[in-house]
Amino acid sequence: MERVTGIGGLFFRARDPEALSKWYEKHLGITSEPAWEQEAGTTAFSPFPDGTDYFGDPHKTWMVNFRVRDLDKMVAQLQAAGIAVTIDPESYPYGRFARLHDPEGNPIELWQPA
């Protein structure tokens, strides 16, 4: 069976696409032009039940999870920029997590793999 080799893009609607692209580049280092080159690594693909509260706002139908090398440094950087970030106090066998929202309220999860 032929299989896909990875995620080729993440596309979503935004009220102000230009401003949101700049926010992602400034605070998370994700560039639109040229296309963002990411490091190889594990990618979870996991549909959640319709009634989940894991994404926060029940009107949000997606959440993106970004791998990071050093969760504490990334959180400190975001907080220094005035961005609210919540660190999950629990460490899991597969790593640590933190949560934030972009300026349009979209949920973001940061993951430092174990």
Beta strands, then each sheet from edge to edge (+ up, - down):
strand 1: 64-67
strand 2: 86-87
strand 3: 95-101
strand 4: 107-113
sheet 1: 1+ 4+ 3- 2+
end
